[in-house]
Amino acid sequence: MGGDAVSTWDGKCPEMSAPQCKSGGQTPPPGPGVNVGGGGWRGTHANLRVPVYSSGTMVRSNFSSLIVLAAIAVVPFAAHAQAAPAAAAPGPKHEDTEFYQPVPPVVTPAATVGAAPSDAVKLFDGTDLSQWVAVKDGSPADWVITDGILTVKKGGLGNIETKQRFKDYQLHLEWRIPANITGESQGRGNSGVFLASTGKGDAGYELQILDSYNNPTYTNGMLGSLYKQTAPLANAARKPGEWQSYDIVWNAPRFNADGSVQTPAFATVFENGVLVENHFQLKGETLYVGQPVYKAYDTAPIKLQAHGDKSEPLSFRNIWVRPVHDIGPSH
């Protein structure tokens, strides 16, 4: 096109097709506009002819200006029509997973391992049996205390249990099977700690005590077993004549209003410092014959068994319990 600019009528001539409409000394030729080179005419419509100058300048028509202005006016609206990008969500902070309430109570640990901490209930500290009664009739416990050691009374009232009732707790107790023990299998150093005593005799949930040092028996009836329900994870028995220990965490069962089980019981047991029951889920109360079954209860005493076999009686010392309570929701 020779670099010439093209424009439309500027509105100065009343009749765009009239011969007298001149610009730059040029008279527009009739008919459609044509490119005639420098200084010639180029038309875009039969009635719309514009002059083209050799200098490359052009006459802008009002019509063209309106179109340009309209286009410019639309641009801001189009820009605003596009939504601004949403601000990025703040990332996680370490404070999101930290809480300061509730504050756990302060418990002073014992100076030696196995001794009672500051918040423990001392069930037997070598002085008396004021915390215990006979299961048979609720009378004072009649086991024998000698030099701070509690020994089962053969031919006495039998099992004893705590006056206090518990739900969830941590329990520590120590026992000793006589060095001169006789008998075999279940008739050798037999006793038990009932984690919840739910009635007379042997009703409840029993953790077995037995001489299991070179004394074969059924494995769900040996030392460390939850009697007739599960064998221990290990046999950590000491020799007869040596003191042994249990450290127990008991999670009592929960029951619905109709007596059905809401949450079963669980027990974790350390025997002489060795884990032998790892949060074991009990199937119900201990039964010597038949399958375990749950019976609804709320709280219960802790019971020690006088087995009644012919072997020499066991002794106990340093028995304490820490009731476990929730400290409330975290926030």
Secondary structure by P-SEA (a helix, b strand, c coil): ccbbbbbccccccccccccccccccccccccccccccccbbbbccccbbbbbbcccbbbbcaaaaaaaaaaaaaaaaaaaaccccccccccccccccccccccccbbbbccccccccccccccccccccccbbbccccccccccccccbbbbbcccccbbbbccccccbbbbbbbbccccccccccccbbbbbccccccccccccccccccccccccccccccccccccccccccccccccbbbbbbbbbbbbbbcccccccbbbbbbbbccccccccccccccccccccbbbbbbbcbbbbbbbccccccccccccbbbbbbbbbccccc
